[in-house]
Amino acid sequence: MRSIWKGSIAFGLVNVPVKVYTATEDHDIKFHQVHAADGGRIRYERLCTVDGQPVQYADIDKAYESPDGDRVILTDEDFAKLPAAEKHEIPVLQFVPTEQIDPILFDKSYYLEPDSTTPKAYVLLAKTLERTDRIALVHFTLRQKTRLGALRVRDGVLTLQTLLWPDEVRSVAFEKLDGVPAPKPQELKMAETLVDTLSDDFDPTLYVDEYQIELKKLLDEAIASGSTKVTRAPESAAPEMDAEVVDLVAALQRSLEASGRGGAKSAPAKAAKSTAKAATPAKKAAAKKTAKKAPAKQARKGA
């Protein structure tokens, strides 16, 4: 996993350095949109409605339109002026009983890893939350957005769950529930008995996403059978060796040869070696002829 944020939890006068990791992942199989006639990928471009030209992401600002149709365009500089929590701090606002937070408020989950050589403060905070059965309400900034979060412990690891703001939860009132008579005691007893027969401890490993399993099976069978729905990926050509790599290999080869420990010789080295071999018989013949002349010269000097 790769951390997406790092900072510290401000727990009174104690700071707990942490790294933040996304705790969940989406296992849904991803699809591309293609043209039904020829299978071509469908592309989407960011086009300006004024000049009709594509716009780079760096050139895009954000605009707000009021209910009356007034438009306000804001830049990154405008957003930087807004109040926000400390960029790299997660201050604890309050400790609350776990059962008091409605699960509907929970949003995305993150794991917090201790980012210190001595994670004693991290373990202290985790153990304290477990022993008191409390959740720490925290305030932090992630991806330029101020968020409310619930800090709790899962399997000994501090887990941060972003919370929806209270006004983000819709109020609901269904008219069909108005005036419905209360269930009779006998009906409640029978329903409670049924609940008891189906009651057990929660084991998430008992449940699987059968839709995704069958979808993966369908795709694998299509690929294996060579169906007309399958377009084979083109075979990739062998990658060419980079010029810098070639130079490096040559330099290493020359270094080995200079040290007398070279393995396979390069073409120039092989040519030089074969030339030396060819010259060896001629040198031997010349040496033999010189040896024969030597006694004759010595005889003349003696006479």
C-alpha positions as CSV (number, residue, x, y, z in Angstrom):
1,M,0.0,0.0,0.0
2,R,1.1,3.6,-0.6
3,S,0.3,6.3,2.0
4,I,-1.9,9.1,0.7
5,W,-1.3,11.6,3.6
6,K,0.9,12.0,6.6
7,G,0.7,14.2,9.6
8,S,0.0,13.8,13.4
9,I,-2.9,13.3,15.7
10,A,-3.1,16.1,18.3
11,F,-4.1,14.3,21.5
12,G,-4.0,17.0,24.2
13,L,-0.3,17.9,24.5
14,V,0.7,14.6,22.8
15,N,1.4,14.4,19.1
16,V,1.1,11.0,17.4
17,P,2.8,11.0,13.9
18,V,0.9,8.9,11.5
19,K,0.7,7.9,7.8
20,V,-2.7,7.5,6.2
21,Y,-3.7,4.6,3.9
22,T,-7.0,3.8,2.2
23,A,-8.5,0.9,4.1
24,T,-10.9,-0.4,1.4
25,E,-10.8,-1.1,-2.3
26,D,-13.3,-1.6,-5.1
27,H,-13.1,-5.0,-6.7
28,D,-15.7,-4.4,-9.3
29,I,-14.6,-5.3,-12.9
30,K,-14.0,-2.1,-14.9
31,F,-15.4,-1.7,-18.5
32,H,-14.6,0.8,-21.3
33,Q,-17.2,2.2,-23.6
34,V,-16.7,1.2,-27.2
35,H,-18.3,1.8,-30.5
36,A,-20.7,-1.2,-31.1
37,A,-20.0,-1.2,-34.9
38,D,-16.2,-1.6,-34.8
39,G,-15.1,-1.8,-31.1
40,G,-13.3,1.5,-31.2
41,R,-12.8,3.2,-27.8
42,I,-15.0,6.1,-27.0
43,R,-13.0,9.2,-25.9
44,Y,-14.3,12.2,-24.0
45,E,-12.7,15.6,-24.4
46,R,-13.0,18.7,-22.2
47,L,-14.3,21.2,-24.8
48,C,-14.9,24.8,-24.3
49,T,-18.5,25.8,-25.3
50,V,-17.3,29.2,-26.4
51,D,-14.5,28.4,-28.9
52,G,-15.1,24.7,-29.2
53,Q,-11.4,23.9,-28.4
54,P,-10.1,21.2,-26.0
55,V,-9.0,22.6,-22.7
56,Q,-6.1,21.3,-20.6
57,Y,-6.9,20.4,-17.0
58,A,-4.4,23.0,-15.7
59,D,-6.5,25.7,-17.5
60,I,-9.8,24.8,-15.8
61,D,-11.3,26.9,-12.9
62,K,-14.4,26.2,-10.9
63,A,-17.7,28.1,-11.4
64,Y,-20.8,28.3,-9.2
65,E,-24.2,29.1,-10.5
66,S,-26.8,30.5,-8.1
67,P,-30.5,29.5,-8.3
68,D,-31.0,32.9,-10.2
69,G,-28.4,32.0,-12.8
70,D,-25.6,34.2,-11.6
71,R,-22.1,32.7,-12.1
72,V,-19.1,33.0,-9.9
73,I,-15.7,31.8,-11.1
74,L,-13.1,30.8,-8.4
75,T,-9.4,30.1,-8.8
76,D,-7.1,28.0,-6.7
77,E,-6.0,31.3,-5.0
78,D,-9.6,31.9,-3.9
79,F,-9.9,28.4,-2.3
80,A,-6.6,28.9,-0.5
81,K,-8.0,31.8,1.4
82,L,-10.9,29.7,2.9
83,P,-10.6,28.6,6.6
84,A,-9.5,25.0,6.9
85,A,-8.0,22.7,9.5
86,E,-4.2,22.4,9.8
87,K,-2.9,20.7,6.7
88,H,-0.9,18.1,8.5
89,E,-2.7,17.8,11.9
90,I,-5.7,15.8,13.1
91,P,-6.8,17.5,16.3
92,V,-9.1,15.5,18.6
93,L,-12.2,17.5,19.3
94,Q,-14.0,15.2,21.7
95,F,-14.3,11.6,22.9
96,V,-17.8,10.1,22.6
97,P,-19.4,6.7,23.4
98,T,-19.2,4.4,20.3
99,E,-22.9,3.6,20.3
100,Q,-23.8,7.3,20.0
101,I,-22.6,7.6,16.4
102,D,-25.3,6.6,13.9
103,P,-23.7,4.2,11.3
104,I,-25.4,6.3,8.5
105,L,-22.8,9.0,9.1
106,F,-19.8,6.8,8.3
107,D,-18.2,7.4,4.9
108,K,-14.7,6.3,3.8
109,S,-12.2,4.4,6.0
110,Y,-8.5,4.8,6.3
111,Y,-5.8,3.0,8.3
112,L,-3.3,5.0,10.3
113,E,0.3,3.7,10.5
114,P,2.7,5.1,13.2
115,D,5.2,7.3,11.6
116,S,7.7,7.4,14.4
117,T,10.7,5.3,15.5
118,T,9.1,5.0,19.0
119,P,5.3,4.5,18.4
120,K,4.6,4.4,22.1
121,A,2.1,7.3,21.9
122,Y,0.3,5.5,19.1
123,V,-0.2,2.4,21.1
124,L,-1.2,4.4,24.2
125,L,-4.0,6.1,22.3
126,A,-5.2,2.9,20.7
127,K,-5.3,1.0,24.0
128,T,-7.1,3.9,25.7
129,L,-9.8,4.0,23.1
130,E,-10.3,0.3,23.4
131,R,-10.4,0.3,27.2
132,T,-12.9,3.2,27.4
133,D,-15.0,2.0,24.4
134,R,-14.8,5.5,23.0
135,I,-14.4,7.1,19.6
136,A,-12.4,10.2,19.1
137,L,-14.1,12.9,17.0
138,V,-11.4,14.6,14.9
139,H,-11.2,17.5,12.4
140,F,-8.7,17.3,9.4
141,T,-8.1,18.4,5.8
142,L,-7.8,15.8,3.1
143,R,-7.6,16.6,-0.6
144,Q,-8.3,20.3,0.0
145,K,-11.6,19.5,1.8
146,T,-12.3,19.9,5.5
147,R,-13.7,16.8,7.0
148,L,-15.1,15.5,10.3
149,G,-13.8,12.0,11.3
150,A,-14.2,9.2,13.8
151,L,-11.0,7.7,15.1
152,R,-11.4,4.2,16.4
153,V,-9.4,1.0,16.8
154,R,-9.7,-2.1,14.5
155,D,-7.5,-5.1,15.3
156,G,-5.1,-3.0,17.2
157,V,-4.8,-0.4,14.4
158,L,-6.1,3.1,14.6
159,T,-8.7,3.5,11.9
160,L,-10.0,6.9,10.7
161,Q,-13.5,7.0,9.2
162,T,-14.7,10.2,7.6
163,L,-18.2,11.3,8.8
164,L,-20.9,13.0,6.8
165,W,-21.8,16.4,8.1
166,P,-25.2,16.3,9.8
167,D,-26.9,18.4,7.1
168,E,-25.7,15.8,4.5
169,V,-28.1,13.2,5.8
170,R,-31.6,13.7,4.4
171,S,-34.6,13.8,6.6
172,V,-37.3,11.4,5.6
173,A,-41.0,11.0,6.2
174,F,-43.1,8.5,4.3
175,E,-46.8,9.2,4.4
176,K,-47.7,5.4,4.1
177,L,-46.3,4.9,7.7
178,D,-48.7,7.5,9.1
179,G,-51.5,5.9,11.1
180,V,-50.3,2.3,10.8
181,P,-51.6,0.3,13.8
182,A,-48.9,-1.2,16.1
183,P,-48.2,-4.9,15.7
184,K,-50.1,-7.3,18.0
185,P,-48.2,-9.0,20.8
186,Q,-48.6,-12.5,19.2
187,E,-47.2,-11.1,15.9
188,L,-44.2,-9.6,17.7
189,K,-43.5,-12.9,19.5
190,M,-43.6,-14.9,16.3
191,A,-41.3,-12.4,14.6
192,E,-38.8,-12.4,17.5
193,T,-38.8,-16.2,17.4
194,L,-37.9,-16.1,13.7
195,V,-35.1,-13.6,14.4
196,D,-33.7,-16.0,17.1
197,T,-33.6,-18.9,14.6
198,L,-31.6,-16.8,12.2
199,S,-29.3,-15.2,14.8
200,D,-25.5,-15.8,14.9
201,D,-22.2,-13.9,15.2
202,F,-21.3,-11.9,12.2
203,D,-18.7,-13.5,10.0
204,P,-18.0,-11.4,6.8
205,T,-16.1,-14.3,5.2
206,L,-19.4,-16.2,4.7
207,Y,-20.6,-13.6,2.1
208,V,-19.2,-13.2,-1.4
209,D,-20.0,-11.1,-4.4
210,E,-21.5,-13.7,-6.6
211,Y,-22.2,-11.3,-9.4
212,Q,-18.5,-10.3,-9.8
213,I,-17.5,-14.0,-9.6
214,E,-19.9,-15.0,-12.4
215,L,-18.9,-12.0,-14.5
216,K,-15.2,-12.9,-14.2
217,K,-16.0,-16.5,-15.2
218,L,-18.0,-15.2,-18.2
219,L,-15.0,-13.1,-19.4
220,D,-12.5,-15.8,-18.8
221,E,-14.5,-18.3,-20.8
222,A,-14.9,-15.9,-23.7
223,I,-11.2,-15.3,-23.9
224,A,-10.4,-19.0,-23.6
225,S,-12.9,-20.0,-26.3
226,G,-11.7,-17.4,-28.8
227,S,-15.2,-15.9,-29.1
228,T,-15.9,-13.4,-31.8
229,K,-16.4,-10.9,-29.0
230,V,-12.7,-11.1,-28.2
231,T,-10.1,-8.9,-29.9
232,R,-6.6,-10.4,-29.3
233,A,-3.9,-8.0,-28.0
234,P,-1.2,-7.4,-30.7
235,E,2.1,-9.1,-30.0
236,S,4.6,-6.6,-28.7
237,A,7.9,-6.4,-30.5
238,A,11.1,-7.1,-28.6
239,P,12.2,-3.9,-27.0
240,E,15.3,-2.3,-28.5
241,M,18.3,-1.9,-26.3
242,D,18.8,1.7,-25.3
243,A,21.9,3.4,-26.7
244,E,23.0,4.4,-23.2
245,V,22.7,0.8,-22.1
246,V,24.8,-0.4,-25.1
247,D,27.5,2.1,-24.2
248,L,27.5,0.9,-20.6
249,V,27.8,-2.7,-21.7
250,A,30.7,-1.9,-24.0
251,A,32.4,0.1,-21.2
252,L,32.0,-2.8,-18.8
253,Q,33.4,-5.3,-21.4
254,R,36.5,-3.1,-22.0
255,S,37.0,-2.8,-18.3
256,L,36.9,-6.6,-17.9
257,E,39.3,-7.1,-20.8
258,A,41.8,-4.6,-19.4
259,S,41.8,-6.4,-16.1
260,G,42.5,-9.7,-17.9
261,R,39.2,-11.2,-16.6
262,G,37.1,-10.5,-19.7
263,G,34.8,-13.3,-20.8
264,A,33.6,-13.3,-24.4
265,K,35.7,-11.0,-26.5
266,S,34.3,-8.2,-28.6
267,A,34.7,-8.3,-32.4
268,P,37.9,-6.0,-32.5
269,A,39.5,-8.1,-29.8
270,K,38.7,-11.4,-31.7
271,A,40.2,-9.9,-34.9
272,A,43.4,-8.9,-33.1
273,K,43.7,-12.3,-31.5
274,S,43.3,-14.1,-34.9
275,T,45.9,-11.7,-36.5
276,A,48.4,-12.6,-33.8
277,K,47.9,-16.3,-34.4
278,A,48.5,-15.9,-38.1
279,A,51.8,-14.0,-37.5
280,T,53.1,-16.7,-35.1
281,P,54.4,-19.3,-37.8
282,A,56.2,-16.5,-39.7
283,K,58.0,-15.4,-36.5
284,K,59.0,-19.0,-35.8
285,A,60.5,-19.5,-39.3
286,A,62.5,-16.2,-39.0
287,A,63.9,-17.3,-35.6
288,K,64.9,-20.7,-37.0
289,K,66.8,-19.1,-40.0
290,T,68.6,-16.7,-37.6
291,A,69.7,-19.7,-35.5
292,K,71.3,-21.4,-38.5
293,K,73.3,-18.3,-39.5
294,A,74.8,-17.8,-36.1
295,P,77.3,-20.8,-36.2
296,A,78.7,-19.7,-39.6
297,K,79.4,-16.2,-38.4
298,Q,81.2,-17.5,-35.3
299,A,83.4,-19.9,-37.6
300,R,84.6,-16.9,-39.7
301,K,85.5,-14.9,-36.7
302,G,87.6,-17.8,-35.4
303,A,89.5,-18.1,-38.7
